[in-house]
Structures are given as C-alpha cells and as structure tokens.
Amino acid sequence: MKHIIYYFSGTGNSMRTAVRIAEKIGGAELVSVRCNPEEISAESADVIGFVCPVYEWDMPGTMKEFVGKLKVNPNAYIFMIATYVAIHGKTFETMDKLLSAKKARLNYGVALRCVASQCIAYPPFPPEKLMIPYMEKNIDRISRELSARKNRAYPAMGWLTRTLYPRLMTPYMAIEQEYDKGFYTDERCIGCETCVKVCPTQNITMQNRTPVWNHRCHGCNACVAYCPTKAVQFKKPEAYRQAKGLIPKLLRLPEKRKRYHNPFVKAADLTVDRLEIGP
Ligand SMILES: Cc1cc2nc3c(=O)[nH]c(=O)nc-3n(C[C@H](O)[C@H](O)[C@H](O)COP(=O)(O)O)c2cc1C
C-alpha cells in the first residue's frame, strides 16, 4: 500500500497535522509543495492526502498550482485536511474542481481548527494552551477515520461567506502581490537565512547578508514567526494603505505582538521537502 501526503505549511500547523496523520495511518511519504509536482506524481499511490491552511477563504495559490500539475491515481482513496481558524470558505470546492479535472474525487474532507497564524493582521488566537491539545485530539480522531477509509463529504462554502467573498476578499486578493513589500529586517538580523529556508514559496533571497522578498508571497508569516532574533518586521505597503475593506486596515505588526508557530514544528523541520514517515 503506497501512502503519499502533500502539504503546504507556513507556521507548522499543517505540517504537524501531515506528520501525525502519516504516523497514525501506518506511514506515508510526505512531500512539501515546494517540490516539482512533475517529479513526484501520485499515479501509483493507493492513498493520497493533501494538507494545507485556508488562506483568504480558499486554498493557498501555491497549493492550487501544485495540485493542478500533479498526476494522481483516480482510483486512490483521496483525503484533504484544511487547517483554519474560523472560515474555510471555498477551499474544498477548489480542490474538488482540480481533482475532477483529473477524473478523481475527494473521498474525505475535513476542516481542522488550529491557532490563527496571521500575526501581521491580528494576534494568534484562540490561545495555544487551549487549542493545541484540542487540535491534537482531533488529529487522532481524523486518523482513525482515515485508517478505516471512511468517506466524508467535505464542508461546502456557506451562503454568507459566498455572498461576502466578492466584496471582502476579491479586492484584497487583487493586491496580494504587494503584501511582501511591507517586510524588512531591523538591526537584529544576523543573516542566518532561516527566513529563506522556511519560506514555502521560495520567495526570499539574500543580498549582502540581508533578506529580500521577491513578490511571490501569500503572507504565511513563516519568515516572521521563525526568525530566531525577531528581526523580521512589517510596515504596511502603500497599496494596502489605500485599499478599502477590513483586512488591509488590520495589517500591522506591533513590537509586542506574539509571533506564533506550531510548538511541535521547528524551523529545521520546514526545510525538509521530502520525508519518509514510518508506521
Ligand atoms: C495569509 C493568511 C490568511 C488566512 N486566512 C484564513 C481564512 O480565510 N480563514 C481562516 O479560518 N483562517 C485563515 N488563516 C489562518 C490559517 O489558516 C491557520 O492558522 C492555519 O492553521 C495556518 O497553517 P500553517 O501553520 O500550516 O501555516 C489565515 C492565515 C494566514 C497567514
């Protein structure tokens, strides 16, 4: 039985989920979507999993691109776990469309509540102390269902979210590529390149021992959360100053704001793109 799980993770919630699921379903090959999908196909897999966060009520763009190019076995048992905090929006519908184009279908879809990772917009919530044990318990339950090859209809986008999407999210998505113009490092930067290594979109390069963001950013906050000296800062870029809507207004990173990443996932874990997990 070949199990393969593809994941995207900024602050570790999705990676933690993918690792635990792999361990509990009897082992799996874990593949980061930083890899080239054409080199790691799922054509011979019997169980195929996708784990990623919800971003702006949808799947992260990098995950969409990856799945779009991936070859899958249409007869495999296919599952998706989307980690989120409050609104999963059209995440599963997007995956469903991508799989349908490959004549495959999602057998099992579940949204898993985690700690909010968008610390540039708002503080991490709910508190880690409450949320991490809750998340771990839910992962155990999901693993049992996956091991039993249970079918579970994915959660669809609600009426209210669907109605609000064009007004709240569409304008925000239109300026997403401007997001990383707000990042810079202060005098605490030691040039260690952790931000370069953890970035799930490979968006950061080094110039004169200083990180440079190259406008392929989803705002995942990995660079902010995993910086060992808290040197990565954020100043709202001009496009966001002028934009209408709630989210652009929220963006800022006060000095005292907590920078969240999943406590079980270290920076070094996010730098490994392929991992064989035993049972
Ligand atoms: C840019 C960004 C956008 C997000 N959008 C949503 C959202 O639309 N709905 C939601 O419930 N959570 C949202 N979140 C929270 C994340 O989905 C959640 O914290 C997730 O577990 C992070 O996964 P990761 O730690 O693997 O990166 C967002 C987080 C970020 C950084």
The ligand as an SDF file (V2000), in Angstrom:
LIG
                    3D

 31 33  0  0  0  0  0  0  0  0999 V2000
   -2.4360   34.9060    4.9690 C   0  0  0  0  0  0  0  0  0  0  0  0
   -3.3430   34.1230    5.8680 C   0  0  0  0  0  0  0  0  0  0  0  0
   -4.6830   34.0260    5.5680 C   0  0  0  0  0  0  0  0  0  0  0  0
   -5.5450   33.2870    6.3890 C   0  0  0  0  0  0  0  0  0  0  0  0
   -6.8570   33.1890    6.0400 N   0  0  0  0  0  0  0  0  0  0  0  0
   -7.6950   32.4490    6.8060 C   0  0  0  0  0  0  0  0  0  0  0  0
   -9.0650   32.3110    6.4450 C   0  0  0  0  0  0  0  0  0  0  0  0
   -9.5220   32.8050    5.4150 O   0  0  0  0  0  0  0  0  0  0  0  0
   -9.8620   31.5920    7.2660 N   0  0  0  0  0  0  0  0  0  0  0  0
   -9.4110   31.0090    8.4160 C   0  0  0  0  0  0  0  0  0  0  0  0
  -10.1870   30.3960    9.1260 O   0  0  0  0  0  0  0  0  0  0  0  0
   -8.1040   31.0960    8.7710 N   0  0  0  0  0  0  0  0  0  0  0  0
   -7.2430   31.7970    7.9970 C   0  0  0  0  0  0  0  0  0  0  0  0
   -5.9060   31.8960    8.3400 N   0  0  0  0  0  0  0  0  0  0  0  0
   -5.4090   31.0950    9.4720 C   0  0  0  0  0  0  0  0  0  0  0  0
   -4.7040   29.8160    8.9970 C   0  0  0  0  0  0  0  0  0  0  0  0
   -5.4990   29.1280    8.0560 O   0  0  0  0  0  0  0  0  0  0  0  0
   -4.4040   28.8520   10.1550 C   0  0  0  0  0  0  0  0  0  0  0  0
   -3.7650   29.4890   11.2010 O   0  0  0  0  0  0  0  0  0  0  0  0
   -3.5730   27.6730    9.6290 C   0  0  0  0  0  0  0  0  0  0  0  0
   -3.6220   26.6350   10.5830 O   0  0  0  0  0  0  0  0  0  0  0  0
   -2.1110   28.0220    9.3680 C   0  0  0  0  0  0  0  0  0  0  0  0
   -1.4630   26.8690    8.8770 O   0  0  0  0  0  0  0  0  0  0  0  0
    0.1150   26.6940    8.8860 P   0  0  0  0  0  0  0  0  0  0  0  0
    0.5640   26.8490   10.3460 O   0  0  0  0  0  0  0  0  0  0  0  0
    0.3570   25.3240    8.3860 O   0  0  0  0  0  0  0  0  0  0  0  0
    0.7030   27.7450    8.0390 O   0  0  0  0  0  0  0  0  0  0  0  0
   -5.0430   32.6340    7.5530 C   0  0  0  0  0  0  0  0  0  0  0  0
   -3.6730   32.7530    7.8510 C   0  0  0  0  0  0  0  0  0  0  0  0
   -2.8430   33.4780    7.0300 C   0  0  0  0  0  0  0  0  0  0  0  0
   -1.3800   33.5700    7.3700 C   0  0  0  0  0  0  0  0  0  0  0  0
  1  2  1  0
  2  3  1  0
  2 30  2  0
  3  4  2  0
  4  5  1  0
  4 28  1  0
  5  6  2  0
  6  7  1  0
  6 13  1  0
  7  8  2  0
  7  9  1  0
  9 10  1  0
 10 11  2  0
 10 12  1  0
 12 13  2  0
 13 14  1  0
 14 15  1  0
 14 28  1  0
 15 16  1  0
 16 17  1  0
 16 18  1  0
 18 19  1  0
 18 20  1  0
 20 21  1  0
 20 22  1  0
 22 23  1  0
 23 24  1  0
 24 25  2  0
 24 26  1  0
 24 27  1  0
 28 29  2  0
 29 30  1  0
 30 31  1  0
M  END
$$$$
